[in-house]
Amino acid sequence: MLKRAQRGITKGKASRLCYLAANGAVIVTVGELLIAHVSGIHRCGSIWNCPLCAPVVRQGRAKDIDRAAARVLEMGGCGLFVTYTGPHRKFDPLAPLFDLTCRFGELTMTGAKAKRLRVDLGLLGSIRALEITYGRPPFDNGWHPHGHVLFLFDRQLTPEEVAAFRAFLWQRWNGALLAAGFRGLHPVKGLDARPIYDTAGLAEYTTAVEDGWGVGLELARADLKHRGQTPMELLGLWALLGETHEGIVARMLWKEYEEVTFNRRCIQWSPGLRARLLPEEKELTDVELAVAEGEDDEMFSFVFVAEEWNGWCRRGEVAQVLREIEEVCAVSLFLARFGSTSKENADAEVTV
């Protein structure tokens, strides 16, 4: 339903084509994990706008962040998880504060004083992720763009050093907001900093942050948070309510969001940090991550002609089709293992 609605209003050609057949046939394979993997289709890989690609890409990025953070902690370093925002009102447009939010690193961590801090504290680098929500119906509070930054250090910081670094960031960020014409930053809520000292403490930290999430999920999976309406929820309102007042407002807000986030980086590592912490792992593009969704050792294979597959896509029925395929495979696998059905039958290719 969401993809059908998004396909109808997006300006992006790749996003309109996403999940439609790329050639004459679409192949769905299922392995032992019983998750359908679809090949032979277009994938846009949009982390901002695609209801199908975004969660897959975000999940892949979260795993990278978790592995990098764990490696730093195992080497005796520490992390500092910073969340920052800015003052906003109900009718403020999204672009001005979002643009500033994108530039947090540039606005806070440049200059001679910042360079001295990086050296003195042993700063390895940082990973920044952006998040956008909107006030819940009746659309109170307006747009709420904010960012999360995971700073990684090669040694343990003292509580005094953490407090001093947080004060430095607060002062720099507050000055940038005032210079851009925004109101001053809230002394407590405007910028929060939480230290991560070891792998054991990581579990306690993530529990306090977001119901047991890992730090990677907290950074990357903004699509699952509910502090306000996520953009996907706005898209869902449009899909459900259509040409009602609330539906039209939701559609207008979604289009503003899509335009503002176009060609912007959602998750960004400081230069060289990923290669330093995960040297053995190839960095996949967003499209490559989306294409790899559900990959597993093949046990079942289903082939669909493009016309039929595209019809399901345009009617918003693909999720139901894939769910039914997974259920059929689960039954077949059960019978192959515990019933009289042979493994040869379970491995058969089905052409529809």
Summary of the structure (lengths in Angstrom):
residues: 352
radius of gyration: 22.9
end to end distance: 23.4
largest distance: 74.0
contacts: 1106
relative contact order: 0.20
helix: 49%
strand: 17%
